[in-house]
Every structure is written in structure tokens, then in C-alpha cells.
Amino acid sequence: MAPRRLVRPEFLDMMLLKDSGPVRMYRAVTRQIEVTVEPNFLPERSSAENRQYFWSYTIVITNTGAETVQLRTRHWIITDASGRKQEVRGEGVVGEQPVLGPGEHFEYTSGVPLPTASGFMSGRYQMVSESGEKFEVDVPAFSLDSPDSKRVLN
């Protein structure tokens, strides 16, 4: 089966304009559901003087197991460089609750603004198996970095 890809129209231009710098990929596997994330800083949508920074992120959810599953809900924790946290909960992702059979994957792109030049996101998806069992799948924590962010190593 061909991979399904849903990209919101407002993010299509952002993806086409993305910087060709090094790719940073994050990965987590929970109960044979693999989630990979690739964040991208969008300088054309950001303004340091206005303290507005914007990233897109592309997520691929792959069912490497033997049972069909459906993504029902999402829960994000978004943390900026000042330590301020925002929680986002909702049904599905980008308006969909994809069903993934064995070996299938679902890919989507979304975005996030921050008032600081860096931060990170982590999250979980609630899934349901074809037998009706509900379970949570981890989204790997991923870094949101702009060229304006200052790295401090401890």
C-alpha cells in the first residue's frame, strides 16, 4: 500500500522553503509503533525582534506490529527556553484519526510557535487496537533550535 501523507496547505510552502542543513531525526518505539520526528526551524515565519519563532515538524507513525491500530488522541507538552510549559490535548492529528494496519505508516506535518529561540516538545498518542485495547505511544522528545539560540553545556 502506498504511504498516506497529509500536509496542511499552510505548511506546504514552509516545507518547500526549509533550510537544507543537517537533518535531525528523533525516534521512539512503543508496543511496535514507531514514531519519528523531524523538526525544522522556519526563519521566514520567525522574527527575533518580535520574539516570535516558528518550527514545522514532520511525524511518521509506523505500525511494525501484527495488529491494526487507530490513533485516537494526542497530548503535547511544549516547553520554551524560559521553562514555560503549554499542554495541548485533542482528538487525532491534523484532523484525522488514522487507522494503521500491519506495516502501514501515516505521515503529517504541523507547526509550533514559541516566544523564545529554542525549546522542546514531547508527547503521547492514545491508540486503540482492533481488539479494543487502549494504550499510549510515546512521541520522542525533540529539540526546537533556531540559529538565534545560544547553546550552554553543563
N, C-alpha and C positions, 0 to 999 in steps of 0.2 A: 504494500500500500504506500502511496506517495505521502511524504510528510505534509502535515497541515500547518499552515503558517497564517497567523492573524496579526496584522500590523495596523494599528490605528492610523488613519490618514495623517493626523497631525505629527506623527512620529516618523513617517516615511521620509520626509525631507531631512530630518535630523540624522537618520541612518545614512543617507546618501552623502551627507556633508561630514560625517565623522572623520576624525583625525586618523591617519594611517600609522599611528605609533604602535608600541608593543601591545599585544592583546593580553589582557588579564582575565583569566577564566577561573571561576570558583566552582567547586563540585561537592555535593553531598549525596549519600545513598541511604535511604531508609526503607526497609522491607522491600527491596528490589525495585524501588522507584528512585531513579537518578534525576537530580536536579542540578543543572549547570547554569551559571550566571556570567554574563559578560557586561560590565558597566562601561559606559563611555561618557566622558565629560563633553559638554556641548558649549564651547566658547561663544558661538553665535547667539545663544539664548541666555548668556550669563553677563553680569555686569559687576565688577569688583566695587566700583564707586557706589553702586546702589545696593550692595550686599545681597545680590541675587545670583545664585549659582545653580546650574541645571545639568542633570545627567539623564541619559537614557540607559536602560538596561534590558538586555535580551535574555530571556529564560527559556531553556529547553527542558521539558519534563519527559523522561523516557521510562516506559514500563518494561523492565527487564525480567519480570516475573511471568508466571503462568496463568494468572487470573486477571480478568478485566476489572479495571478500577475507574472511578469517576472522581474528579476534583470537585468538591462542593464549596469550600470556603477558603479564604486567605486571612492571615494575620501577620502584619508587618510591624516591626519596631524600627523606627528611623531615628538615628542619633546624630546630632550635628557636633561640630568641633568644640562647642561650649558645653556639651553634655546634656543639652535639652533633648528630651525624647518625645516622639509622637507615635501613637499607636493607631494603626489603620486596620479595620476589620471589614469584611464584606463577602458577598456571595461571589464565587467564581473568580476568574481573572479576565480582564478586558471584556467583560460582558458575557463570558462563556463559562460553562461547566463541562470541560472536555471529558469524553469517555476514551480511555486508552486500553486497547486490547494488548495481549502479549506482543512485545516487540515494537509497539507503536510509540510515537512521540508527538508532543504538542509544543509549538514554539510561539512565543509572543514577545512584543516589545512594549515597554511602558516607560514612564519617566518620573523623576522626583526633583523638586526644587529644595534648596537649603539656603539659609541666610549666612552660612559660613562656607569657606573654600574647601572644606573636607568634612567627612563624616562616614557613617557606615549604616548598613541595613542588615537586618536578619529577619527571618520569618518562618512560618509554617503553613502548610496546606492541610486542610482536613479532607481526607479521601474516604470513599466507601467502596468496598469490594462488591463483586457481583453476588456474594452470599449475604450482603447486608452489613458486614462488619465495618464500623467506622474506625479510622486510625489516622494518626498525624504523620506528616512527612516534613522533614527539615529542609528549609532553604538555607544554603550555606551563608554565613555572614560574609558580606562583601564590602570592600572599601570604596568610598566615593572620594576621589582625589582630583583636584584641579591644579594647573600649573602655579596658581597663586598660593597653594597650601605649603606651609613650612613643615618640614619633617624634623621631629625631635626624637632621637633614640635614647632610651634609658639604659 
